[in-house]
Amino acid sequence: MAIDKNKPPENDDLQSFLSKVNIVLPNGFIEFYKGANGGNITSENAYTILWPLTDLIKLNNNYNVDKYAPDFFIFGSDGGDTAFAIEKSTGHIFELPFIGMSKEEAIFINKNFDQFIELR
C-alpha cells in the first residue's frame, strides 16, 4: 500500500472545519488530517481518494449529502461510484453509492479511521 499525502492543512483550516461540523469523528481522523490535507491511497485491491479537509464541507454540499443521506458526512471516494462516509451520530465509517445515496444502501466498513486506512 502507498499513501500519497497532500501538504498538511493550516491550523486555522483545521479549527475552521471543526467549528463547522457537528458530528462524531472516528478515532484517528483528526490525527490523519493534521498531517495531510487528504491524499490518495493505492494498493493491489483498492484506490482511495481522501478529499482535502479544506474541501469537505463544500463537496458534501455539492453532492447534496444532507438531502440524500443526512445521517452521513462524506470524506472520500474510490474514484468511481463509491463514497466513503462517516455516520454522523456514531463516527463509524461506511461506503455509500454516489447514485442511490441513502442510509438503506450504506455498508458498514469499521469504527476506526486508522483501521480504514490500513484496510485500503
C-alpha positions as CSV (number, residue, x, y, z in Angstrom):
1,M,0.0,0.0,0.0
2,A,1.2,3.5,-0.8
3,I,-0.2,6.7,0.6
4,D,0.4,9.9,-1.3
5,K,-0.4,12.6,1.2
6,N,-1.2,16.2,0.4
7,K,0.5,19.0,2.3
8,P,-1.0,19.4,5.8
9,P,-3.7,22.0,6.2
10,E,-3.1,25.2,8.1
11,N,-4.1,25.1,11.8
12,D,-6.7,27.7,11.0
13,D,-8.2,25.4,8.4
14,L,-8.4,22.6,10.8
15,Q,-10.0,24.8,13.5
16,S,-12.5,26.2,11.0
17,F,-13.5,22.7,9.9
18,L,-14.0,21.6,13.5
19,S,-16.1,24.7,14.3
20,K,-18.4,24.0,11.3
21,V,-19.1,20.3,11.7
22,N,-21.2,18.9,14.5
23,I,-20.5,15.2,14.0
24,V,-18.8,12.4,15.9
25,L,-15.4,11.8,14.1
26,P,-13.8,8.4,14.1
27,N,-10.7,7.8,16.1
28,G,-7.7,8.7,14.1
29,F,-9.5,11.1,11.7
30,I,-8.2,14.4,13.1
31,E,-4.7,12.9,13.6
32,F,-4.5,11.9,9.9
33,Y,-5.8,15.3,8.7
34,K,-3.3,17.2,11.0
35,G,-0.6,15.6,8.9
36,A,-2.2,15.6,5.5
37,N,-4.9,17.7,3.7
38,G,-6.2,14.5,2.1
39,G,-4.4,12.3,-0.3
40,N,-4.5,9.1,-2.4
41,I,-4.1,5.5,-1.2
42,T,-3.1,2.9,-3.8
43,S,-3.0,-0.8,-3.1
44,E,-3.3,-4.0,-5.1
45,N,-7.0,-4.2,-4.1
46,A,-8.2,-0.6,-4.0
47,Y,-7.8,3.0,-4.9
48,T,-9.0,5.6,-2.3
49,I,-9.1,9.3,-2.6
50,L,-9.3,11.1,0.8
51,W,-10.7,14.5,0.0
52,P,-8.9,17.6,1.3
53,L,-10.2,18.7,4.7
54,T,-10.4,22.2,3.3
55,D,-13.0,21.0,0.7
56,L,-15.0,18.5,2.7
57,I,-17.9,20.8,3.6
58,K,-18.2,22.3,0.1
59,L,-18.1,18.8,-1.5
60,N,-20.7,17.4,0.8
61,N,-22.9,20.4,-0.2
62,N,-22.2,19.8,-3.9
63,Y,-23.2,16.2,-3.6
64,N,-26.4,17.1,-1.6
65,V,-25.4,14.6,1.1
66,D,-27.7,16.4,3.6
67,K,-30.6,15.8,1.2
68,Y,-30.0,12.2,0.2
69,A,-28.0,10.7,3.1
70,P,-28.4,13.2,6.0
71,D,-27.0,10.7,8.6
72,F,-23.6,10.8,6.8
73,F,-20.7,13.0,6.0
74,I,-18.6,12.0,3.0
75,F,-14.8,12.3,3.3
76,G,-13.6,10.5,0.1
77,S,-14.3,8.0,-2.7
78,D,-12.8,5.2,-4.7
79,G,-12.5,7.5,-7.7
80,G,-15.6,5.9,-9.2
81,D,-19.2,5.4,-7.9
82,T,-18.5,4.7,-4.2
83,A,-18.2,7.3,-1.5
84,F,-16.6,6.8,1.9
85,A,-18.6,8.4,4.7
86,I,-18.8,8.9,8.5
87,E,-22.1,8.2,10.2
88,K,-22.6,11.5,12.0
89,S,-24.1,10.0,15.2
90,T,-21.5,7.3,15.8
91,G,-18.4,8.1,13.9
92,H,-18.5,4.7,12.2
93,I,-17.2,4.5,8.6
94,F,-19.5,3.3,5.7
95,E,-19.4,3.1,2.0
96,L,-22.3,4.6,0.0
97,P,-23.0,4.7,-3.7
98,F,-23.0,8.2,-5.1
99,I,-26.1,7.3,-7.2
100,G,-28.8,6.0,-4.9
101,M,-27.1,7.5,-1.9
102,S,-29.1,6.6,1.2
103,K,-28.9,5.1,4.6
104,E,-30.5,1.9,3.2
105,E,-27.6,1.5,0.8
106,A,-24.9,2.2,3.3
107,I,-22.4,-0.7,4.0
108,F,-20.5,-0.7,7.3
109,I,-16.8,-0.8,7.0
110,N,-15.4,-0.2,10.5
111,K,-15.3,2.1,13.5
112,N,-11.7,3.5,13.3
113,F,-10.1,5.8,10.7
114,D,-6.6,4.3,11.2
115,Q,-8.1,0.8,10.5
116,F,-9.9,2.2,7.5
117,I,-6.6,3.4,6.1
118,E,-4.8,0.1,6.9
119,L,-7.5,-1.9,5.1
120,R,-7.3,0.1,1.9
